[in-house]
Amino acid sequence: MSSPLKSFKVPFWAQIIAGLVLGVLLGWLARDQDISWLVTTLEKIGGIFIGLLKLAVAPLVFFAILVSITNLRKVNNAARLASRTLLWFMITSLIAVAIGLAIGLLTNPGSGTGLTPKDGAKPDHTGSWLDFLTGIVPTDVITPFTELNVLQIVFMAAVAGIAALQLGEKAQPILTLSESVLELLQKALWWVIRLAPLGTVGLIGYAIATYGWDLIGKYATFTADIYVGCAIVLFGVYPALLAGVAKVNPLQFFKGAWPAIQLAFVSRSSVGTMPLTQKVTERLGVPKEYASFAVPFGATTKMDGCAAIYPAIAAIFVAQIFDIQLGIGDYLLIAFVSVVGSAATAGLTGATVMLTLTLSTLGLPMEGVGLLLAIDPILDMMRTATNVAGQALVPVLVSAREGLLDHKAYNEAHSSPLDEIESERAPEPQDREPVGAAV
């Protein structure tokens, strides 16, 4: 008979909360007492955690996209599911950017900050539509992996996946190898994900020790706008879509998806969270064959926080700092960039590329990016949590609309210890219609 202590497992969310609290305390102590070695230690712990996540990003994205595309051959009406997924990506992005614009116009985040154009500095790298379009196609197969250009990696993986579908049985050995490599990478990344509570201590602690509360004070309205905007989308728009469109209980969605949302908040990486996002999406009753396509696709293109809410509010902020008036046409351009250019963020930490793309489209000074870089890590936590929630939401919506969602699995979804989530297989009830079958 096993001991109760051995069977007791601390929920992943509790581990993350403990890491957050400890990180805040250590960061405050390091800053208040000027303990330089503690600041360095926190920086190293957080840096190693993010470095381990990034280490797997390039091969993980390539094989995840390749396998997800080839898995569509197992799905009836694959083109319909893919198009509906893309459609809901666009719809939710439009809603998010509209909320961002409304909040920015109501609060005037650039007014009364004490910041001036002289406080800004041009970023080393800026994004433009020409760079975005020409940057999709790589010049060789090595550079995208060494420079971690996720957009080009996605392009190569998509080409390889489509080619494999065309080859049919001849490509089966490559597909078998790709699936094995993907499982290997995901297993290794699960080990990294287990370190998230420790990484949380380092990341949060270093942020508090470095920035303190003074910097947040200068950007108080802007910071509040981002968090409020993301919260409205996360806890207002998404539940409304779940209840109104998918006809399911929104609370069950958050119970099931919460482990991925909280990891995203800490890691600030949609791609790094992708294996956990896919697992919780499957636990919510989304068919594995469809989830294996929709989640990797979303992790590289679906960014309601980084590519919709943030650039909308940031553009208004920068325009007010530089005393530039924006018109209706400019706001429509912001919405257009948010929907079409979101792939530029590519699931990595930070949204600087998306911001520079937005500012360059509007003709706003690039020095505005420099004004926001210091506060970016604090903002990126909430943005990425919103991104990942949206990446889990859309497969649930589409599955429900297409009659594919396993409602029993959805209603039983709950937040579990990490090892239980990792080892759990997607539910396969006998009475489910074939994946993608017309209803």
VOFIZA-432253 format. One record per residue (C-alpha): residue in three letters; x negated, y negated, z. Coordinates in steps of 0.2 Angstrom, whole numbers, plus 5000, padded with zeros to 4 digits. Example, Ala and Ser with C-alpha at 12.3 -4.5 7.8 and 13.67 -1.06 7.14 Angstrom:
residues 2
('ALA'; (4938; 5022; 5039))
('SER'; (4932; 5005; 5036))
end
This chain:
residues 439
('MET'; (5000; 5000; 5000))
('SER'; (4993; 4983; 4995))
('SER'; (4990; 4969; 5007))
('PRO'; (5002; 4954; 5006))
('LEU'; (4986; 4943; 5005))
('LYS'; (4979; 4953; 4990))
('SER'; (4996; 4951; 4981))
('PHE'; (4997; 4933; 4985))
('LYS'; (4992; 4922; 4970))
('VAL'; (4991; 4903; 4970))
('PRO'; (5001; 4896; 4956))
('PHE'; (4991; 4887; 4942))
('TRP'; (5001; 4871; 4945))
('ALA'; (4996; 4871; 4964))
('GLN'; (4978; 4873; 4959))
('ILE'; (4978; 4858; 4948))
('ILE'; (4987; 4848; 4961))
('ALA'; (4974; 4852; 4973))
('GLY'; (4960; 4848; 4961))
('LEU'; (4969; 4831; 4958))
('VAL'; (4970; 4827; 4976))
('LEU'; (4952; 4832; 4980))
('GLY'; (4946; 4823; 4964))
('VAL'; (4954; 4807; 4970))
('LEU'; (4947; 4808; 4987))
('LEU'; (4929; 4812; 4981))
('GLY'; (4930; 4798; 4968))
('TRP'; (4936; 4785; 4981))
('LEU'; (4923; 4791; 4993))
('ALA'; (4909; 4790; 4980))
('ARG'; (4914; 4772; 4975))
('ASP'; (4918; 4766; 4992))
('GLN'; (4902; 4772; 5000))
('ASP'; (4891; 4770; 4984))
('ILE'; (4886; 4788; 4984))
('SER'; (4877; 4789; 4967))
('TRP'; (4873; 4808; 4968))
('LEU'; (4891; 4812; 4971))
('VAL'; (4896; 4801; 4955))
('THR'; (4883; 4811; 4945))
('THR'; (4889; 4827; 4951))
('LEU'; (4907; 4823; 4947))
('GLU'; (4902; 4817; 4930))
('LYS'; (4892; 4834; 4927))
('ILE'; (4907; 4845; 4933))
('GLY'; (4919; 4836; 4922))
('GLY'; (4907; 4835; 4907))
('ILE'; (4903; 4853; 4908))
('PHE'; (4922; 4858; 4908))
('ILE'; (4926; 4847; 4893))
('GLY'; (4910; 4853; 4884))
('LEU'; (4916; 4871; 4886))
('LEU'; (4933; 4867; 4879))
('LYS'; (4925; 4858; 4864))
('LEU'; (4913; 4872; 4861))
('ALA'; (4927; 4883; 4855))
('VAL'; (4937; 4870; 4846))
('ALA'; (4929; 4872; 4828))
('PRO'; (4930; 4891; 4827))
('LEU'; (4947; 4892; 4836))
('VAL'; (4955; 4879; 4825))
('PHE'; (4949; 4888; 4809))
('PHE'; (4954; 4905; 4814))
('ALA'; (4970; 4900; 4822))
('ILE'; (4976; 4890; 4807))
('LEU'; (4970; 4904; 4795))
('VAL'; (4979; 4918; 4805))
('SER'; (4995; 4908; 4808))
('ILE'; (4997; 4905; 4789))
('THR'; (4994; 4923; 4785))
('ASN'; (5006; 4928; 4798))
('LEU'; (5020; 4919; 4789))
('ARG'; (5021; 4934; 4777))
('LYS'; (5029; 4943; 4792))
('VAL'; (5043; 4930; 4793))
('ASN'; (5058; 4929; 4782))
('ASN'; (5062; 4912; 4776))
('ALA'; (5045; 4906; 4781))
('ALA'; (5046; 4891; 4769))
('ARG'; (5062; 4886; 4778))
('LEU'; (5054; 4887; 4795))
('ALA'; (5039; 4878; 4790))
('SER'; (5049; 4864; 4783))
('ARG'; (5060; 4863; 4798))
('THR'; (5045; 4862; 4809))
('LEU'; (5038; 4848; 4799))
('LEU'; (5054; 4839; 4799))
('TRP'; (5056; 4839; 4818))
('PHE'; (5038; 4834; 4820))
('MET'; (5043; 4818; 4810))
('ILE'; (5059; 4815; 4819))
('THR'; (5052; 4816; 4836))
('SER'; (5037; 4805; 4831))
('LEU'; (5049; 4792; 4824))
('ILE'; (5059; 4792; 4841))
('ALA'; (5042; 4791; 4851))
('VAL'; (5035; 4776; 4840))
('ALA'; (5052; 4767; 4842))
('ILE'; (5051; 4769; 4861))
('GLY'; (5033; 4763; 4861))
('LEU'; (5038; 4747; 4850))
('ALA'; (5053; 4743; 4861))
('ILE'; (5043; 4744; 4877))
('GLY'; (5029; 4734; 4870))
('LEU'; (5041; 4720; 4864))
('LEU'; (5050; 4720; 4880))
('THR'; (5034; 4719; 4892))
('ASN'; (5021; 4709; 4882))
('PRO'; (5007; 4719; 4888))
('GLY'; (4994; 4707; 4881))
('SER'; (5000; 4692; 4891))
('GLY'; (4992; 4687; 4907))
('THR'; (4978; 4699; 4907))
('GLY'; (4964; 4687; 4907))
('LEU'; (4956; 4696; 4893))
('THR'; (4950; 4686; 4878))
('PRO'; (4944; 4691; 4860))
('LYS'; (4926; 4689; 4866))
('ASP'; (4929; 4704; 4878))
('GLY'; (4932; 4716; 4863))
('ALA'; (4919; 4724; 4852))
('LYS'; (4920; 4733; 4836))
('PRO'; (4919; 4752; 4837))
('ASP'; (4905; 4761; 4829))
('HIS'; (4917; 4771; 4818))
('THR'; (4934; 4765; 4812))
('GLY'; (4947; 4773; 4802))
('SER'; (4955; 4768; 4786))
('TRP'; (4967; 4776; 4774))
('LEU'; (4953; 4779; 4761))
('ASP'; (4943; 4787; 4775))
('PHE'; (4958; 4797; 4780))
('LEU'; (4962; 4803; 4763))
('THR'; (4944; 4806; 4756))
('GLY'; (4939; 4813; 4773))
('ILE'; (4951; 4828; 4772))
('VAL'; (4941; 4837; 4759))
('PRO'; (4923; 4842; 4766))
('THR'; (4908; 4841; 4755))
('ASP'; (4901; 4857; 4762))
('VAL'; (4907; 4871; 4773))
('ILE'; (4895; 4868; 4788))
('THR'; (4896; 4850; 4792))
('PRO'; (4914; 4850; 4798))
('PHE'; (4909; 4863; 4811))
('THR'; (4893; 4854; 4817))
('GLU'; (4901; 4837; 4817))
('LEU'; (4918; 4844; 4824))
('ASN'; (4928; 4836; 4810))
('VAL'; (4945; 4845; 4814))
('LEU'; (4954; 4838; 4800))
('GLN'; (4942; 4846; 4787))
('ILE'; (4942; 4862; 4797))
('VAL'; (4961; 4863; 4796))
('PHE'; (4960; 4860; 4777))
('MET'; (4947; 4874; 4774))
('ALA'; (4957; 4886; 4785))
('ALA'; (4973; 4881; 4776))
('VAL'; (4965; 4885; 4759))
('ALA'; (4958; 4901; 4765))
('GLY'; (4974; 4906; 4772))
('ILE'; (4984; 4903; 4756))
('ALA'; (4970; 4912; 4746))
('ALA'; (4972; 4927; 4758))
('LEU'; (4991; 4927; 4755))
('GLN'; (4988; 4927; 4736))
('LEU'; (4975; 4941; 4737))
('GLY'; (4987; 4952; 4746))
('GLU'; (4980; 4969; 4752))
('LYS'; (4962; 4965; 4746))
('ALA'; (4961; 4952; 4759))
('GLN'; (4967; 4963; 4773))
('PRO'; (4949; 4967; 4780))
('ILE'; (4946; 4948; 4781))
('LEU'; (4962; 4946; 4790))
('THR'; (4959; 4960; 4802))
('LEU'; (4942; 4952; 4806))
('SER'; (4950; 4935; 4808))
('GLU'; (4963; 4941; 4820))
('SER'; (4950; 4950; 4831))
('VAL'; (4939; 4934; 4831))
('LEU'; (4954; 4924; 4836))
('GLU'; (4958; 4935; 4850))
('LEU'; (4940; 4935; 4856))
('LEU'; (4939; 4916; 4856))
('GLN'; (4956; 4915; 4865))
('LYS'; (4950; 4927; 4878))
('ALA'; (4934; 4916; 4881))
('LEU'; (4944; 4900; 4881))
('TRP'; (4956; 4908; 4894))
('TRP'; (4940; 4910; 4905))
('VAL'; (4937; 4891; 4903))
('ILE'; (4955; 4887; 4907))
('ARG'; (4953; 4896; 4923))
('LEU'; (4940; 4883; 4928))
('ALA'; (4953; 4869; 4925))
('PRO'; (4956; 4865; 4944))
('LEU'; (4937; 4863; 4946))
('GLY'; (4936; 4852; 4930))
('THR'; (4950; 4842; 4937))
('VAL'; (4940; 4838; 4952))
('GLY'; (4926; 4831; 4941))
('LEU'; (4936; 4822; 4928))
('ILE'; (4948; 4813; 4940))
('GLY'; (4934; 4810; 4953))
('TYR'; (4922; 4802; 4940))
('ALA'; (4936; 4792; 4933))
('ILE'; (4940; 4785; 4950))
('ALA'; (4922; 4782; 4955))
('THR'; (4918; 4774; 4939))
('TYR'; (4933; 4763; 4935))
('GLY'; (4941; 4761; 4953))
('TRP'; (4957; 4751; 4953))
('ASP'; (4950; 4734; 4948))
('LEU'; (4950; 4739; 4930))
('ILE'; (4967; 4746; 4930))
('GLY'; (4973; 4730; 4938))
('LYS'; (4968; 4720; 4922))
('TYR'; (4977; 4732; 4911))
('ALA'; (4991; 4735; 4923))
('THR'; (5006; 4731; 4911))
('PHE'; (4998; 4740; 4897))
('THR'; (4994; 4756; 4907))
('ALA'; (5012; 4756; 4915))
('ASP'; (5019; 4754; 4897))
('ILE'; (5009; 4770; 4891))
('TYR'; (5014; 4780; 4906))
('VAL'; (5033; 4774; 4906))
('GLY'; (5034; 4777; 4887))
('CYS'; (5027; 4794; 4888))
('ALA'; (5038; 4798; 4903))
('ILE'; (5054; 4792; 4893))
('VAL'; (5049; 4804; 4879))
('LEU'; (5044; 4818; 4890))
('PHE'; (5058; 4818; 4903))
('GLY'; (5071; 4809; 4893))
('VAL'; (5070; 4812; 4874))
('TYR'; (5064; 4830; 4875))
('PRO'; (5078; 4836; 4888))
('ALA'; (5091; 4827; 4877))
('LEU'; (5085; 4836; 4862))
('LEU'; (5085; 4853; 4871))
('ALA'; (5102; 4850; 4878))
('GLY'; (5110; 4842; 4862))
('VAL'; (5101; 4851; 4848))
('ALA'; (5095; 4867; 4855))
('LYS'; (5110; 4869; 4867))
('VAL'; (5098; 4876; 4881))
('ASN'; (5094; 4871; 4899))
('PRO'; (5080; 4858; 4899))
('LEU'; (5074; 4862; 4916))
('GLN'; (5070; 4880; 4910))
('PHE'; (5059; 4872; 4897))
('PHE'; (5049; 4863; 4910))
('LYS'; (5048; 4878; 4921))
('GLY'; (5041; 4888; 4907))
('ALA'; (5030; 4875; 4898))
('TRP'; (5023; 4866; 4914))
('PRO'; (5007; 4876; 4915))
('ALA'; (5002; 4870; 4898))
('ILE'; (5008; 4852; 4901))
('GLN'; (4998; 4850; 4917))
('LEU'; (4982; 4858; 4909))
('ALA'; (4984; 4845; 4895))
('PHE'; (4985; 4831; 4907))
('VAL'; (4968; 4836; 4915))
('SER'; (4959; 4842; 4900))
('ARG'; (4965; 4828; 4888))
('SER'; (4963; 4841; 4873))
('SER'; (4978; 4848; 4864))
('VAL'; (4967; 4861; 4855))
('GLY'; (4959; 4866; 4871))
('THR'; (4976; 4869; 4878))
('MET'; (4982; 4878; 4863))
('PRO'; (4981; 4896; 4869))
('LEU'; (4991; 4892; 4884))
('THR'; (5003; 4882; 4874))
('GLN'; (5006; 4897; 4863))
('LYS'; (5008; 4908; 4877))
('VAL'; (5021; 4898; 4886))
('THR'; (5030; 4895; 4870))
('GLU'; (5032; 4913; 4867))
('ARG'; (5038; 4915; 4885))
('LEU'; (5051; 4903; 4881))
('GLY'; (5058; 4915; 4869))
('VAL'; (5051; 4909; 4853))
('PRO'; (5046; 4924; 4841))
('LYS'; (5027; 4927; 4842))
('GLU'; (5026; 4927; 4823))
('TYR'; (5033; 4909; 4822))
('ALA'; (5024; 4903; 4837))
('SER'; (5008; 4908; 4831))
('PHE'; (5011; 4896; 4816))
('ALA'; (5020; 4882; 4824))
('VAL'; (5009; 4879; 4839))
('PRO'; (4992; 4878; 4830))
('PHE'; (5000; 4868; 4817))
('GLY'; (5007; 4856; 4830))
('ALA'; (4990; 4856; 4840))
('THR'; (4982; 4847; 4826))
('THR'; (4996; 4836; 4819))
('LYS'; (5009; 4834; 4832))
('MET'; (5004; 4819; 4843))
('ASP'; (5019; 4809; 4851))
('GLY'; (5008; 4802; 4864))
('CYS'; (4992; 4798; 4855))
('ALA'; (4999; 4795; 4838))
('ALA'; (5016; 4786; 4841))
('ILE'; (5018; 4778; 4858))
('TYR'; (5000; 4773; 4861))
('PRO'; (4996; 4765; 4844))
('ALA'; (5013; 4756; 4844))
('ILE'; (5010; 4748; 4861))
('ALA'; (4991; 4745; 4858))
('ALA'; (4995; 4736; 4842))
('ILE'; (5006; 4724; 4851))
('PHE'; (4993; 4722; 4865))
('VAL'; (4979; 4718; 4853))
('ALA'; (4990; 4706; 4843))
('GLN'; (4994; 4696; 4858))
('ILE'; (4976; 4695; 4864))
('PHE'; (4971; 4688; 4847))
('ASP'; (4986; 4677; 4846))
('ILE'; (4993; 4685; 4830))
('GLN'; (5011; 4686; 4826))
('LEU'; (5018; 4703; 4820))
('GLY'; (5034; 4704; 4810))
('ILE'; (5047; 4717; 4805))
('GLY'; (5036; 4723; 4791))
('ASP'; (5022; 4726; 4803))
('TYR'; (5032; 4736; 4815))
('LEU'; (5038; 4747; 4800))
('LEU'; (5020; 4750; 4795))
('ILE'; (5016; 4755; 4813))
('ALA'; (5030; 4768; 4812))
('PHE'; (5024; 4774; 4795))
('VAL'; (5006; 4776; 4801))
('SER'; (5012; 4786; 4816))
('VAL'; (5022; 4798; 4806))
('VAL'; (5010; 4801; 4792))
('GLY'; (4993; 4798; 4800))
('SER'; (4995; 4808; 4816))
('ALA'; (4984; 4822; 4809))
('ALA'; (4969; 4809; 4811))
('THR'; (4969; 4812; 4829))
('ALA'; (4966; 4831; 4826))
('GLY'; (4970; 4837; 4844))
('LEU'; (4953; 4830; 4851))
('THR'; (4951; 4820; 4867))
('GLY'; (4955; 4801; 4864))
('ALA'; (4965; 4792; 4850))
('THR'; (4952; 4780; 4844))
('VAL'; (4953; 4785; 4826))
('MET'; (4972; 4783; 4826))
('LEU'; (4971; 4766; 4834))
('THR'; (4958; 4760; 4821))
('LEU'; (4969; 4767; 4807))
('THR'; (4984; 4757; 4814))
('LEU'; (4974; 4741; 4817))
('SER'; (4966; 4742; 4800))
('THR'; (4983; 4745; 4791))
('LEU'; (4990; 4730; 4800))
('GLY'; (4975; 4719; 4797))
('LEU'; (4972; 4717; 4816))
('PRO'; (4954; 4714; 4822))
('MET'; (4944; 4730; 4826))
('GLU'; (4937; 4721; 4841))
('GLY'; (4954; 4726; 4849))
('VAL'; (4948; 4744; 4850))
('GLY'; (4934; 4738; 4862))
('LEU'; (4946; 4731; 4874))
('LEU'; (4955; 4748; 4876))
('LEU'; (4940; 4760; 4877))
('ALA'; (4936; 4757; 4895))
('ILE'; (4954; 4762; 4901))
('ASP'; (4956; 4776; 4888))
('PRO'; (4952; 4791; 4898))
('ILE'; (4966; 4786; 4911))
('LEU'; (4978; 4783; 4897))
('ASP'; (4974; 4799; 4888))
('MET'; (4979; 4811; 4902))
('MET'; (4997; 4806; 4900))
('ARG'; (4996; 4805; 4881))
('THR'; (4990; 4822; 4879))
('ALA'; (5002; 4829; 4891))
('THR'; (5016; 4822; 4880))
('ASN'; (5008; 4829; 4865))
('VAL'; (5007; 4846; 4871))
('ALA'; (5025; 4846; 4878))
('GLY'; (5031; 4841; 4860))
('GLN'; (5020; 4855; 4853))
('ALA'; (5030; 4867; 4863))
('LEU'; (5047; 4858; 4861))
('VAL'; (5048; 4859; 4842))
('PRO'; (5046; 4878; 4840))
('VAL'; (5060; 4880; 4853))
('LEU'; (5071; 4868; 4844))
('VAL'; (5068; 4876; 4827))
('SER'; (5070; 4894; 4834))
('ALA'; (5087; 4889; 4843))
('ARG'; (5093; 4880; 4827))
('GLU'; (5089; 4895; 4816))
('GLY'; (5096; 4908; 4828))
('LEU'; (5079; 4916; 4833))
('LEU'; (5077; 4910; 4851))
('ASP'; (5078; 4924; 4864))
('HIS'; (5089; 4915; 4876))
('LYS'; (5087; 4929; 4889))
('ALA'; (5068; 4926; 4889))
('TYR'; (5071; 4907; 4889))
('ASN'; (5082; 4907; 4904))
('GLU'; (5070; 4918; 4914))
('ALA'; (5055; 4908; 4910))
('HIS'; (5046; 4901; 4925))
('SER'; (5029; 4894; 4931))
('SER'; (5018; 4909; 4935))
('PRO'; (5000; 4912; 4940))
('LEU'; (4988; 4910; 4926))
('ASP'; (4983; 4928; 4924))
('GLU'; (5001; 4933; 4923))
('ILE'; (5004; 4921; 4909))
('GLU'; (4988; 4927; 4900))
('SER'; (4992; 4946; 4901))
('GLU'; (5010; 4944; 4897))
('ARG'; (5016; 4949; 4880))
('ALA'; (5030; 4940; 4870))
('PRO'; (5047; 4948; 4873))
('GLU'; (5053; 4959; 4860))
('PRO'; (5071; 4963; 4863))
('GLN'; (5080; 4976; 4853))
('ASP'; (5095; 4966; 4848))
('ARG'; (5085; 4951; 4840))
('GLU'; (5088; 4948; 4822))
('PRO'; (5073; 4949; 4811))
('VAL'; (5062; 4934; 4812))
('GLY'; (5068; 4921; 4800))
('ALA'; (5083; 4930; 4795))
('ALA'; (5097; 4919; 4789))
('VAL'; (5111; 4916; 4801))
end
